[in-house]
């Protein structure tokens, strides 16, 4: 890491203020050339930023320094808080690119250096990435907890217990003939292993709450043609997202729209009407509709006036009678007493549906304050860990086999935070970050 990297670390241009960050061993020397002094740690100072060779003033900005290891990356860091005009930022970046040992940072490279300098673990960095991308209050809360180290503390705690357990077993294996080592000392550790299986199992048995908060609660709108699916999508978003016509089969593809309901990200998918058809394009739309239903956390079966059957309605779907504002609408029979009745015309026509969705997503709410699994890679490693622990309990009579299984379980936990064998994961994880972060 001998090169000094730089990039625009603030938002899109133009803006009132733009922050250009430098990190590396030459950061302070480059800053000294451009502003005439060495930036002091955590001190903002107003200065003219100049082109080093010609002395031409590029901008008047605030300059701040951070001395490694007491910085985000663990290296010497300098920030230029300059004006956020496109030409101003471009001129500064062009000058920095000409300085010896400096180059433009790659996506996520500042954060990668923070990881490599042990300033943050992978779970905290992933939480930071989620915090930057958060659209809803629930996402913000969950990402903030993870970026603060909640998951690291939990997983490292479990891993520490496994390290202690392995030490006791390996002591018996290596020194079983020594008088200092009590006989069958390993019997003391299996209760700990059983406790870990229970704790990690409970952590995994969260109903995918963390992933739902992070990725969104998915709702699929299903039903026959002209049931009002596209009209409902337009009403929920307050804009014409989907084409609405009286012609059956207008919608041929799935349309996803993100909503914020009760502070949660909700993804609503409009789909093609389900019916028998010889139209190849419509058949593909129906196939995609069925696929969306399988991926959904909640399926709403929209039921238009004049129909008495719900043929094709998936098991567990919520039946929604639409177009209640039409003269031909009839109150559903007792067979559908649990169904919702809505319309997209009246001001309160969607209230029953919005109340149902808010209730569904709020079931996740009490758990947001806990440490939750937010990514599939975490879930996979935790599942692998539990499987190894369970197998070690089954083979506890063979200490050598049990010890190896406990090592594998420990490594599975270590891969989540970045302690063990994660080099192949780094490019994937940091690719999620933007340049400048």
ROLO-277090 format. One record per residue: residue in three letters; x, y, z of N, C-alpha, C in turn. Coordinates in steps of 0.1 Angstrom, whole numbers, padded with zeros to 4 digits, always signed. Example, Ala and Ser with C-alpha at 12.3 -4.5 7.8 and 13.67 -1.06 7.14 Angstrom:
2
ALA+0132-0057+0078+0123-0045+0078+0132-0033+0078
SER+0128-0022+0071+0137-0011+0071+0129+0000+0079
//
This chain:
437
UNK+0008-0012+0000+0000+0000+0000+0009+0013+0000
UNK+0019+0013-0009+0028+0024-0009+0022+0036-0017
UNK+0012+0033-0025+0006+0044-0033-0004+0052-0025
UNK-0005+0065-0027-0015+0074-0021-0027+0075-0030
UNK-0038+0072-0025-0050+0072-0034-0059+0084-0030
UNK-0067+0089-0040-0075+0100-0038-0088+0098-0046
UNK-0099+0105-0042-0112+0105-0049-0121+0115-0043
UNK-0131+0118-0050-0143+0126-0045-0151+0117-0036
UNK-0152+0121-0023-0158+0112-0013-0172+0117-0009
UNK-0176+0128-0014-0190+0133-0011-0199+0129-0022
UNK-0211+0136-0022-0222+0132-0032-0220+0137-0046
UNK-0231+0136-0054-0230+0140-0068-0229+0155-0069
UNK-0222+0159-0080-0220+0173-0083-0231+0178-0093
UNK-0233+0191-0093-0227+0201-0085-0234+0201-0071
UNK-0226+0206-0061-0231+0207-0047-0225+0219-0040
UNK-0230+0223-0029-0224+0234-0022-0210+0232-0017
UNK-0208+0219-0012-0194+0216-0008-0191+0202-0013
UNK-0179+0200-0017-0174+0186-0022-0162+0183-0013
UNK-0161+0170-0010-0149+0165-0001-0141+0156-0010
UNK-0128+0160-0012-0118+0151-0018-0109+0146-0008
UNK-0108+0133-0008-0100+0126+0003-0088+0120-0003
UNK-0076+0121+0004-0064+0114+0001-0060+0105+0012
UNK-0055+0094+0009-0050+0084+0019-0037+0077+0015
UNK-0027+0077+0024-0015+0071+0020-0003+0078+0026
UNK+0009+0073+0024+0021+0079+0030+0024+0092+0024
UNK+0020+0096+0012+0023+0109+0006+0012+0119+0008
UNK+0001+0116+0015-0010+0124+0016-0007+0138+0021
UNK+0001+0139+0032+0004+0151+0038+0014+0159+0030
UNK+0023+0152+0023+0033+0159+0015+0026+0166+0003
UNK+0017+0159-0003+0009+0164-0015+0001+0176-0010
UNK-0005+0175+0001-0013+0186+0007-0004+0198+0009
UNK+0007+0196+0014+0017+0207+0017+0020+0215+0005
UNK+0022+0207-0007+0025+0213-0019+0014+0222-0024
UNK+0002+0218-0022-0010+0225-0027-0015+0236-0019
UNK-0013+0235-0005-0019+0245+0003-0008+0253+0011
UNK+0004+0248+0011+0015+0256+0017+0018+0252+0032
UNK+0011+0242+0037+0013+0238+0051+0009+0224+0053
UNK+0015+0218+0063+0011+0204+0067-0002+0204+0075
UNK-0012+0197+0070-0025+0198+0078-0023+0191+0091
UNK-0029+0198+0102-0028+0193+0115-0040+0183+0117
UNK-0037+0174+0127-0047+0163+0130-0060+0169+0134
UNK-0071+0166+0127-0085+0169+0131-0087+0185+0133
UNK-0079+0192+0125-0080+0207+0126-0084+0212+0112
UNK-0095+0220+0111-0098+0226+0098-0091+0239+0096
UNK-0086+0242+0084-0079+0254+0082-0082+0259+0068
UNK-0086+0272+0066-0089+0277+0053-0076+0280+0046
UNK-0076+0276+0033-0064+0278+0025-0067+0279+0010
UNK-0058+0285+0003-0059+0285-0012-0052+0272-0017
UNK-0059+0264-0025-0054+0252-0031-0048+0256-0044
UNK-0035+0253-0046-0028+0258-0058-0022+0246-0066
UNK-0020+0249-0079-0013+0239-0087+0002+0241-0083
UNK+0008+0230-0079+0022+0231-0073+0032+0237-0082
UNK+0032+0234-0095+0042+0239-0104+0040+0254-0108
UNK+0028+0258-0111+0026+0271-0116+0021+0281-0105
UNK+0016+0275-0094+0011+0284-0083-0003+0289-0086
UNK-0009+0285-0096-0022+0290-0100-0032+0285-0089
UNK-0041+0294-0084-0051+0291-0074-0062+0283-0081
UNK-0065+0271-0075-0076+0263-0081-0089+0265-0073
UNK-0088+0267-0060-0100+0270-0052-0096+0274-0038
UNK-0105+0280-0031-0103+0283-0017-0111+0274-0009
UNK-0104+0266+0000-0111+0255+0007-0106+0253+0021
UNK-0114+0245+0028-0110+0240+0041-0102+0227+0040
UNK-0091+0227+0048-0082+0215+0047-0081+0209+0061
UNK-0082+0195+0061-0082+0188+0074-0073+0176+0072
UNK-0065+0173+0083-0057+0162+0083-0060+0152+0094
UNK-0057+0139+0092-0058+0128+0101-0045+0120+0101
UNK-0038+0118+0112-0026+0111+0112-0028+0097+0115
UNK-0023+0087+0107-0025+0073+0109-0017+0069+0122
UNK-0022+0059+0129-0034+0051+0126-0047+0056+0130
UNK-0047+0069+0134-0060+0075+0139-0068+0081+0128
UNK-0072+0073+0119-0079+0078+0107-0088+0067+0102
UNK-0097+0070+0093-0107+0059+0088-0099+0048+0082
UNK-0089+0051+0074-0082+0040+0067-0070+0034+0075
UNK-0066+0041+0086-0055+0037+0094-0042+0043+0088
UNK-0043+0050+0077-0031+0057+0071-0032+0072+0073
UNK-0022+0080+0069-0024+0094+0069-0034+0098+0059
UNK-0044+0106+0063-0055+0110+0055-0056+0126+0055
UNK-0059+0131+0043-0061+0146+0042-0074+0147+0034
UNK-0082+0157+0038-0095+0160+0031-0095+0175+0027
UNK-0099+0177+0014-0101+0191+0009-0116+0193+0009
UNK-0121+0202+0017-0135+0206+0016-0137+0218+0007
UNK-0139+0215-0005-0138+0226-0016-0152+0229-0021
UNK-0153+0238-0030-0166+0241-0036-0170+0230-0045
UNK-0183+0227-0046-0188+0215-0053-0191+0217-0068
UNK-0185+0227-0075-0187+0228-0089-0179+0217-0097
UNK-0185+0213-0108-0179+0202-0116-0165+0206-0120
UNK-0163+0218-0125-0150+0223-0130-0140+0224-0119
UNK-0144+0228-0107-0135+0230-0096-0130+0216-0092
UNK-0139+0207-0090-0135+0193-0086-0126+0186-0096
UNK-0130+0188-0109-0122+0182-0120-0108+0187-0120
UNK-0106+0200-0118-0093+0206-0118-0084+0201-0106
UNK-0090+0199-0095-0083+0194-0083-0079+0180-0085
UNK-0088+0172-0090-0085+0157-0093-0074+0156-0103
UNK-0074+0165-0114-0064+0164-0124-0050+0167-0118
UNK-0050+0177-0110-0037+0181-0103-0032+0169-0095
UNK-0041+0163-0087-0037+0152-0078-0032+0140-0086
UNK-0038+0138-0097-0033+0126-0106-0019+0128-0111
UNK-0015+0141-0112-0001+0143-0117+0010+0142-0106
UNK+0006+0141-0093+0015+0141-0082+0021+0127-0081
UNK+0034+0126-0079+0042+0114-0078+0036+0105-0067
UNK+0033+0092-0071+0029+0082-0061+0014+0083-0058
UNK+0006+0092-0066-0008+0093-0063-0016+0087-0075
UNK-0027+0082-0072-0036+0077-0082-0050+0077-0077
UNK-0060+0077-0087-0074+0077-0083-0078+0064-0076
UNK-0085+0065-0066-0090+0053-0058-0099+0044-0066
UNK-0099+0031-0064-0109+0022-0070-0121+0022-0061
UNK-0133+0017-0066-0145+0016-0058-0142+0008-0045
UNK-0145+0014-0033-0143+0008-0021-0129+0007-0015
UNK-0120+0013-0022-0106+0011-0018-0102+0018-0005
UNK-0109+0029-0001-0106+0035+0012-0111+0025+0023
UNK-0122+0019+0021-0128+0009+0031-0120-0003+0031
UNK-0115-0007+0019-0106-0019+0019-0093-0017+0027
UNK-0088-0005+0026-0076-0003+0034-0079-0002+0049
UNK-0091+0003+0052-0095+0003+0066-0096-0012+0071
UNK-0101-0021+0063-0102-0035+0067-0088-0041+0068
UNK-0079-0038+0058-0066-0044+0059-0057-0039+0070
UNK-0060-0027+0075-0053-0021+0086-0061-0023+0099
UNK-0070-0033+0099-0078-0037+0111-0085-0026+0118
UNK-0090-0016+0110-0098-0006+0116-0113-0010+0117
UNK-0117-0019+0108-0131-0024+0107-0130-0039+0103
UNK-0140-0047+0107-0141-0060+0102-0151-0060+0090
UNK-0153-0072+0084-0162-0072+0072-0176-0069+0075
UNK-0181-0074+0086-0195-0071+0090-0198-0056+0091
UNK-0188-0049+0098-0190-0035+0100-0189-0028+0086
UNK-0180-0032+0077-0179-0026+0064-0192-0028+0056
UNK-0197-0040+0057-0210-0043+0050-0221-0034+0056
UNK-0221-0032+0069-0231-0024+0075-0229-0009+0070
UNK-0217-0005+0068-0215+0008+0063-0220+0010+0049
UNK-0218+0000+0041-0223+0000+0027-0238+0001+0027
UNK-0245-0007+0036-0259-0007+0038-0264+0007+0043
UNK-0256+0013+0052-0260+0026+0057-0260+0037+0046
UNK-0251+0036+0037-0250+0045+0026-0262+0043+0017
UNK-0266+0031+0015-0277+0028+0006-0291+0028+0012
UNK-0292+0030+0025-0304+0029+0032-0315+0039+0027
UNK-0327+0035+0024-0338+0043+0019-0348+0045+0030
UNK-0349+0036+0040-0360+0037+0050-0354+0037+0064
UNK-0362+0041+0073-0358+0042+0087-0353+0029+0093
UNK-0360+0018+0090-0356+0005+0095-0343+0000+0089
UNK-0341+0003+0076-0328+0000+0070-0316+0008+0077
UNK-0319+0021+0080-0309+0029+0087-0305+0024+0100
UNK-0315+0020+0108-0313+0015+0122-0305+0002+0122
UNK-0309-0007+0113-0302-0020+0112-0288-0018+0107
UNK-0286-0010+0097-0272-0008+0092-0263-0001+0102
UNK-0269+0009+0109-0261+0016+0119-0256+0007+0130
UNK-0265-0002+0135-0260-0012+0145-0249-0021+0140
UNK-0251-0026+0127-0241-0035+0122-0228-0028+0119
UNK-0228-0015+0114-0216-0008+0112-0209-0004+0125
UNK-0216-0004+0136-0211-0001+0149-0204-0013+0155
UNK-0205-0025+0149-0198-0037+0154-0207-0047+0162
UNK-0220-0045+0161-0229-0055+0169-0227-0069+0164
UNK-0226-0072+0151-0225-0085+0146-0211-0090+0150
UNK-0201-0082+0148-0187-0086+0151-0186-0091+0166
UNK-0192-0083+0175-0191-0087+0189-0198-0100+0192
UNK-0209-0102+0185-0217-0115+0187-0209-0127+0181
UNK-0204-0126+0169-0197-0137+0162-0183-0139+0168
UNK-0176-0129+0172-0163-0131+0178-0165-0137+0192
UNK-0176-0134+0199-0178-0140+0212-0180-0155+0211
UNK-0188-0159+0201-0190-0173+0198-0177-0180+0194
UNK-0169-0173+0186-0156-0179+0181-0147-0180+0193
UNK-0147-0171+0202-0138-0172+0214-0141-0184+0222
UNK-0154-0187+0224-0159-0199+0231-0154-0211+0224
UNK-0154-0211+0211-0150-0223+0203-0135-0225+0205
UNK-0127-0214+0205-0113-0215+0207-0109-0221+0220
UNK-0117-0217+0230-0114-0222+0244-0118-0237+0244
UNK-0129-0241+0238-0133-0255+0238-0123-0263+0230
UNK-0118-0258+0219-0108-0266+0212-0095-0268+0220
UNK-0091-0257+0227-0079-0258+0235-0080-0269+0245
UNK-0092-0270+0252-0093-0281+0262-0093-0295+0256
UNK-0099-0296+0244-0099-0310+0238-0085-0313+0233
UNK-0078-0304+0227-0065-0306+0222-0055-0309+0233
UNK-0057-0303+0245-0049-0305+0256-0050-0320+0260
UNK-0062-0325+0260-0064-0339+0264-0057-0348+0254
UNK-0059-0344+0241-0053-0352+0230-0038-0353+0231
UNK-0032-0341+0233-0017-0340+0233-0010-0344+0246
UNK-0017-0342+0257-0011-0345+0270-0018-0355+0279
UNK-0025-0364+0272-0033-0374+0280-0025-0382+0290
UNK-0012-0383+0288-0004-0391+0297+0002-0383+0308
UNK+0000-0369+0308+0006-0361+0318-0003-0361+0330
UNK+0002-0360+0342-0006-0360+0354-0013-0347+0356
UNK-0008-0336+0350-0014-0323+0352-0028-0322+0345
UNK-0030-0330+0335-0043-0329+0327-0053-0339+0333
UNK-0064-0334+0338-0074-0343+0344-0079-0352+0333
UNK-0083-0364+0337-0089-0374+0328-0102-0368+0323
UNK-0105-0371+0310-0117-0367+0303-0121-0353+0305
UNK-0111-0344+0304-0114-0330+0305-0124-0325+0294
UNK-0124-0332+0283-0133-0328+0272-0147-0329+0276
UNK-0151-0337+0286-0165-0338+0290-0170-0325+0295
UNK-0161-0316+0299-0166-0303+0304-0170-0294+0292
UNK-0166-0297+0280-0168-0287+0269-0181-0290+0261
UNK-0186-0302+0261-0198-0305+0252-0210-0297+0256
UNK-0211-0294+0269-0223-0286+0273-0222-0272+0266
UNK-0209-0267+0265-0207-0254+0259-0211-0255+0244
UNK-0207-0266+0238-0210-0268+0223-0225-0268+0221
UNK-0232-0275+0230-0247-0276+0229-0253-0262+0230
UNK-0247-0254+0239-0252-0241+0241-0250-0232+0229
UNK-0238-0234+0222-0236-0227+0210-0245-0231+0199
UNK-0248-0244+0197-0257-0248+0187-0271-0242+0189
UNK-0275-0241+0202-0288-0235+0205-0288-0220+0202
UNK-0277-0213+0206-0277-0198+0204-0276-0195+0189
UNK-0268-0202+0182-0266-0198+0167-0279-0203+0160
UNK-0285-0214+0164-0298-0218+0158-0309-0208+0160
UNK-0310-0202+0172-0320-0191+0175-0317-0179+0166
UNK-0304-0176+0164-0300-0164+0156-0304-0166+0142
UNK-0303-0179+0137-0307-0182+0123-0322-0182+0121
UNK-0329-0186+0132-0344-0188+0131-0351-0174+0134
UNK-0348-0165+0125-0353-0151+0126-0364-0147+0116
UNK-0368-0158+0108-0378-0155+0098-0373-0146+0087
UNK-0360-0146+0085-0353-0137+0075-0356-0122+0078
UNK-0358-0119+0090-0361-0105+0093-0350-0095+0088
UNK-0338-0098+0091-0327-0089+0087-0326-0087+0072
UNK-0328-0098+0064-0328-0098+0050-0340-0090+0044
UNK-0351-0092+0051-0363-0085+0047-0361-0070+0049
UNK-0356-0066+0060-0354-0051+0063-0344-0046+0052
UNK-0333-0053+0050-0322-0048+0041-0327-0048+0026
UNK-0333-0059+0022-0336-0061+0008-0350-0057+0004
UNK-0359-0056+0014-0372-0052+0011-0382-0064+0013
UNK-0394-0060+0017-0406-0069+0019-0413-0070+0005
UNK-0414-0082-0001-0418-0083-0014-0433-0087-0015
UNK-0441-0079-0022-0455-0082-0024-0458-0084-0039
UNK-0465-0095-0042-0468-0098-0056-0483-0096-0058
UNK-0487-0089-0069-0501-0087-0072-0505-0097-0083
UNK-0513-0106-0079-0518-0117-0088-0533-0116-0090
UNK-0537-0122-0101-0551-0123-0104-0554-0124-0119
UNK-0567-0126-0122-0570-0127-0136-0568-0113-0144
UNK-0569-0113-0157-0568-0100-0164-0579-0091-0160
UNK-0576-0078-0160-0585-0067-0157-0590-0068-0142
UNK-0582-0073-0134-0586-0074-0119-0583-0061-0112
UNK-0575-0052-0119-0571-0039-0112-0557-0039-0107
UNK-0549-0048-0111-0535-0049-0105-0527-0036-0109
UNK-0527-0033-0122-0519-0021-0126-0525-0008-0120
UNK-0538-0007-0119-0545+0004-0113-0541+0006-0099
UNK-0540-0006-0092-0536-0005-0078-0521-0001-0076
UNK-0512-0006-0085-0498-0002-0085-0497+0013-0087
UNK-0505+0019-0096-0504+0033-0099-0509+0041-0087
UNK-0520+0036-0081-0525+0043-0069-0516+0043-0057
UNK-0509+0032-0055-0499+0031-0044-0487+0041-0046
UNK-0483+0042-0059-0472+0051-0062-0475+0065-0065
UNK-0488+0068-0067-0493+0081-0070-0487+0086-0084
UNK-0485+0077-0093-0480+0080-0106-0483+0069-0116
UNK-0483+0072-0129-0486+0062-0139-0474+0053-0142
UNK-0472+0043-0133-0461+0034-0135-0464+0023-0146
UNK-0477+0018-0145-0481+0007-0154-0492+0012-0163
UNK-0492+0007-0176-0503+0010-0185-0516+0004-0181
UNK-0527+0011-0181-0540+0006-0178-0549+0008-0190
UNK-0555-0003-0195-0565-0002-0205-0576-0012-0203
UNK-0588-0011-0209-0598-0021-0208-0595-0034-0214
UNK-0584-0035-0222-0581-0047-0230-0574-0057-0221
UNK-0580-0069-0220-0574-0079-0212-0560-0083-0217
UNK-0551-0085-0208-0537-0089-0212-0528-0078-0215
UNK-0531-0066-0211-0523-0054-0214-0509-0056-0207
UNK-0509-0060-0195-0496-0062-0188-0490-0076-0192
UNK-0477-0075-0198-0471-0087-0203-0458-0091-0195
UNK-0454-0082-0186-0441-0084-0179-0444-0080-0164
UNK-0434-0083-0156-0435-0078-0142-0429-0064-0140
UNK-0435-0056-0132-0431-0043-0129-0429-0041-0114
UNK-0417-0038-0110-0414-0036-0095-0413-0021-0092
UNK-0419-0018-0080-0419-0005-0075-0416-0005-0060
UNK-0407+0003-0056-0403+0004-0042-0411+0014-0034
UNK-0416+0011-0023-0424+0019-0014-0418+0020+0000
UNK-0421+0030+0007-0417+0031+0021-0430+0031+0029
UNK-0433+0020+0036-0445+0018+0044-0441+0015+0058
UNK-0445+0024+0067-0442+0023+0081-0427+0022+0084
UNK-0419+0029+0075-0404+0029+0077-0397+0017+0071
UNK-0404+0009+0064-0398-0003+0058-0399-0003+0043
UNK-0389-0008+0037-0389-0009+0022-0398-0020+0018
UNK-0408-0017+0009-0417-0027+0004-0417-0027-0011
UNK-0414-0038-0017-0413-0039-0032-0426-0046-0037
UNK-0434-0038-0044-0447-0043-0050-0445-0046-0065
UNK-0449-0059-0068-0447-0063-0082-0460-0065-0089
UNK-0462-0058-0100-0474-0060-0108-0471-0071-0118
UNK-0481-0079-0121-0478-0091-0130-0489-0092-0140
UNK-0486-0101-0150-0496-0104-0161-0508-0111-0155
UNK-0520-0109-0161-0532-0116-0156-0531-0131-0159
UNK-0535-0139-0150-0534-0153-0151-0547-0159-0159
UNK-0544-0165-0170-0555-0171-0177-0549-0181-0188
UNK-0557-0189-0194-0553-0198-0204-0552-0190-0217
UNK-0541-0191-0224-0538-0183-0236-0529-0190-0246
UNK-0531-0187-0259-0522-0193-0269-0511-0182-0273
UNK-0512-0171-0267-0502-0160-0270-0489-0163-0264
UNK-0478-0165-0271-0465-0169-0266-0460-0158-0256
UNK-0462-0145-0260-0457-0134-0252-0464-0134-0238
UNK-0477-0136-0239-0485-0136-0227-0482-0148-0218
UNK-0479-0159-0224-0475-0171-0217-0462-0169-0209
UNK-0453-0162-0215-0441-0158-0208-0444-0149-0196
UNK-0453-0139-0198-0456-0130-0188-0463-0137-0176
UNK-0471-0147-0179-0477-0155-0168-0467-0164-0161
UNK-0457-0169-0168-0446-0177-0162-0439-0168-0152
UNK-0436-0155-0156-0429-0146-0147-0438-0142-0135
UNK-0451-0141-0137-0460-0138-0126-0459-0149-0116
UNK-0459-0161-0120-0459-0173-0111-0446-0173-0104
UNK-0435-0170-0110-0422-0169-0104-0421-0158-0094
UNK-0427-0146-0097-0428-0135-0087-0436-0139-0075
UNK-0446-0147-0076-0454-0152-0065-0446-0161-0056
UNK-0438-0169-0062-0429-0178-0053-0419-0170-0045
UNK-0414-0159-0051-0404-0151-0044-0410-0141-0034
UNK-0423-0140-0034-0429-0129-0026-0431-0133-0011
UNK-0430-0123-0002-0433-0125+0012-0448-0125+0014
UNK-0455-0118+0005-0470-0117+0006-0476-0117-0008
UNK-0486-0125-0011-0492-0125-0024-0507-0120-0022
UNK-0510-0110-0030-0524-0104-0030-0531-0109-0042
UNK-0542-0116-0040-0550-0121-0052-0561-0111-0054
UNK-0560-0104-0065-0570-0094-0068-0582-0100-0075
UNK-0594-0097-0070-0606-0104-0074-0616-0093-0080
UNK-0618-0093-0093-0627-0082-0098-0642-0085-0096
UNK-0650-0075-0097-0665-0077-0096-0670-0086-0106
UNK-0680-0094-0103-0687-0103-0113-0681-0117-0113
UNK-0670-0119-0106-0664-0132-0106-0666-0139-0093
UNK-0669-0152-0093-0672-0159-0080-0662-0169-0077
UNK-0653-0172-0086-0642-0182-0084-0629-0176-0082
UNK-0620-0183-0075-0606-0178-0073-0597-0188-0079
UNK-0600-0194-0090-0592-0204-0097-0578-0198-0099
UNK-0568-0206-0095-0554-0201-0097-0548-0194-0085
UNK-0557-0191-0075-0552-0183-0063-0542-0192-0055
UNK-0530-0188-0053-0520-0196-0045-0525-0197-0030
UNK-0521-0208-0025-0524-0211-0011-0517-0200-0002
UNK-0524-0195+0008-0519-0185+0017-0520-0171+0012
UNK-0525-0169-0001-0526-0155-0006-0538-0148+0001
UNK-0537-0135+0002-0548-0126+0007-0556-0122-0004
UNK-0569-0125-0003-0579-0122-0014-0583-0107-0012
UNK-0582-0100-0023-0586-0085-0023-0596-0083-0034
UNK-0608-0079-0029-0619-0075-0039-0617-0061-0043
UNK-0616-0059-0056-0612-0045-0062-0625-0039-0068
UNK-0623-0026-0071-0633-0018-0078-0646-0017-0071
UNK-0645-0015-0058-0657-0015-0049-0665-0002-0052
UNK-0660+0007-0060-0667+0020-0063-0676+0018-0075
UNK-0675+0007-0082-0684+0005-0094-0698+0001-0090
UNK-0708+0005-0098-0722+0002-0095-0725-0013-0094
UNK-0718-0021-0103-0720-0035-0103-0714-0043-0092
UNK-0706-0036-0083-0699-0043-0072-0709-0048-0062
UNK-0708-0061-0058-0716-0067-0048-0708-0072-0037
UNK-0713-0070-0025-0706-0074-0012-0703-0089-0013
UNK-0691-0093-0010-0687-0107-0011-0695-0116-0001
UNK-0697-0128-0004-0704-0137+0004-0696-0141+0017
UNK-0702-0148+0026-0695-0151+0039-0683-0160+0036
UNK-0683-0166+0024-0671-0175+0021-0659-0166+0020
UNK-0660-0153+0018-0649-0144+0017-0649-0134+0028
UNK-0653-0138+0040-0654-0128+0051-0641-0122+0055
UNK-0630-0130+0052-0616-0125+0055-0610-0117+0045
UNK-0617-0115+0033-0611-0108+0022-0611-0093+0024
UNK-0602-0086+0017-0603-0071+0018-0611-0065+0007
UNK-0617-0054+0009-0624-0047-0002-0618-0033-0004
UNK-0614-0030-0016-0607-0018-0019-0612-0012-0032
UNK-0608+0001-0034-0609+0007-0047-0598+0017-0048
UNK-0595+0022-0060-0584+0031-0062-0589+0045-0066
UNK-0602+0048-0063-0608+0060-0067-0610+0069-0054
UNK-0616+0063-0044-0619+0071-0032-0606+0074-0024
UNK-0606+0085-0016-0594+0089-0009-0590+0078+0001
UNK-0600+0071+0007-0597+0061+0017-0599+0047+0011
UNK-0600+0046-0002-0602+0033-0008-0591+0022-0006
UNK-0579+0027-0003-0568+0018-0001-0565+0015+0013
UNK-0572+0022+0022-0569+0021+0037-0568+0007+0042
UNK-0578-0002+0038-0577-0016+0044-0564-0023+0039
UNK-0561-0021+0027-0549-0028+0021-0536-0022+0028
UNK-0535-0009+0029-0523-0003+0035-0522-0007+0050
UNK-0533-0009+0057-0533-0013+0071-0528-0027+0072
UNK-0532-0036+0062-0527-0050+0062-0512-0050+0060
UNK-0507-0043+0050-0493-0043+0047-0485-0038+0058
UNK-0489-0027+0064-0482-0021+0076-0482-0031+0087
UNK-0492-0039+0089-0493-0049+0100-0483-0060+0097
UNK-0482-0064+0084-0473-0075+0080-0459-0071+0082
UNK-0455-0059+0077-0441-0055+0079-0437-0052+0093
UNK-0447-0047+0101-0444-0044+0115-0441-0056+0123
UNK-0444-0068+0118-0440-0080+0126-0425-0081+0127
UNK-0418-0075+0117-0403-0075+0118-0398-0065+0128
UNK-0406-0054+0130-0402-0043+0138-0395-0046+0151
UNK-0401-0054+0160-0395-0056+0173-0381-0062+0172
UNK-0378-0068+0161-0365-0075+0160-0354-0066+0155
UNK-0358-0054+0149-0347-0046+0143-0337-0041+0154
UNK-0341-0041+0166-0332-0037+0177-0322-0048+0180
UNK-0324-0060+0175-0315-0071+0178-0304-0072+0167
UNK-0294-0080+0169-0284-0083+0159-0290-0094+0149
UNK-0292-0090+0137-0299-0099+0127-0290-0103+0116
UNK-0292-0114+0110-0285-0119+0098-0291-0110+0086
UNK-0282-0103+0079-0286-0094+0069-0282-0099+0055
UNK-0273-0109+0054-0268-0113+0041-0267-0128+0040
UNK-0269-0133+0027-0269-0148+0025-0255-0154+0029
UNK-0244-0146+0027-0231-0152+0030-0230-0154+0045
UNK-0236-0145+0053-0236-0148+0067-0244-0160+0071
UNK-0255-0161+0065-0264-0172+0068-0258-0186+0064
UNK-0251-0186+0053-0245-0198+0048-0234-0202+0057
UNK-0225-0193+0062-0214-0196+0071-0219-0200+0085
UNK-0230-0194+0089-0236-0198+0102-0242-0212+0102
UNK-0248-0215+0091-0254-0228+0089-0243-0239+0089
UNK-0233-0236+0081-0221-0245+0081-0215-0247+0095
UNK-0215-0236+0103-0209-0237+0116-0218-0246+0125
UNK-0231-0244+0124-0240-0252+0132-0239-0267+0128
UNK-0239-0269+0115-0238-0283+0111-0225-0290+0116
UNK-0214-0283+0116-0201-0288+0122-0202-0291+0137
UNK-0208-0281+0144-0210-0283+0158-0219-0295+0161
UNK-0230-0296+0154-0239-0308+0156-0232-0321+0153
UNK-0224-0321+0143-0217-0333+0139-0206-0337+0150
UNK-0200-0326+0156-0190-0329+0166-0197-0335+0178
UNK-0209-0331+0181-0216-0337+0193-0219-0351+0190
UNK-0223-0354+0178-0226-0368+0175-0213-0377+0176
UNK-0201-0371+0174-0189-0379+0174-0180-0375+0185
UNK-0186-0371+0196-0178-0367+0208-0169-0377+0214
UNK-0172-0390+0211-0164-0401+0217-0150-0401+0209
UNK-0150-0396+0197-0137-0396+0190-0132-0381+0190
UNK-0123-0379+0200-0118-0365+0202-0111-0359+0190
UNK-0104-0367+0183-0096-0362+0171-0106-0357+0161
UNK-0117-0365+0158-0127-0360+0148-0134-0348+0153
UNK-0138-0349+0166-0145-0337+0172-0137-0325+0171
UNK-0124-0326+0174-0116-0314+0174-0115-0308+0160
UNK-0114-0316+0150-0113-0311+0136-0127-0304+0132
UNK-0138-0310+0136-0151-0304+0133-0152-0290+0140
UNK-0147-0289+0152-0148-0277+0159-0139-0266+0153
UNK-0128-0271+0147-0119-0261+0140-0127-0256+0128
UNK-0134-0265+0120-0141-0261+0109-0152-0251+0113
UNK-0159-0254+0124-0169-0245+0129-0164-0231+0132
UNK-0152-0231+0138-0146-0218+0142-0142-0210+0129
UNK-0137-0217+0119-0133-0211+0107-0145-0205+0100
UNK-0156-0212+0100-0169-0207+0094-0173-0193+0100
UNK-0172-0192+0113-0175-0179+0120-0164-0169+0116
UNK-0152-0173+0116-0141-0163+0112-0143-0157+0098
UNK-0148-0165+0089-0150-0160+0075-0160-0149+0075
UNK-0169-0149+0084-0180-0138+0084-0173-0125+0087
UNK-0165-0124+0097-0159-0111+0101-0146-0108+0094
UNK-0140-0118+0087-0128-0116+0079-0116-0121+0086
UNK-0117-0129+0096-0105-0134+0103-0099-0146+0096
UNK-0106-0153+0088-0101-0165+0082-0104-0166+0067
UNK-0094-0168+0058-0097-0172+0044-0108-0164+0037
UNK-0106-0151+0036-0116-0143+0029-0111-0136+0017
UNK-0099-0139+0012-0093-0131+0001-0102-0132-0011
UNK-0108-0143-0014-0116-0145-0025-0129-0137-0024
UNK-0133-0133-0012-0146-0125-0010-0144-0110-0011
UNK-0132-0106-0010-0129-0091-0008-0134-0083-0021
UNK-0130-0088-0033-0134-0081-0045-0149-0080-0046
UNK-0156-0090-0042-0171-0090-0043-0177-0080-0033
UNK-0172-0081-0021-0177-0072-0011-0175-0057-0014
UNK-0162-0054-0017-0159-0040-0019-0164-0034-0033
UNK-0168-0043-0042-0174-0039-0054-0188-0031-0052
UNK-0194-0034-0040-0206-0027-0037-0204-0012-0034
UNK-0192-0009-0030-0190+0005-0026-0188+0014-0038
UNK-0190+0027-0037-0188+0036-0047-0173+0041-0046
UNK-0168+0048-0057-0155+0054-0057-0156+0065-0046
UNK-0145+0066-0038-0145+0076-0027-0149+0071-0014
UNK-0153+0058-0014-0157+0052-0001-0149+0039+0001
//
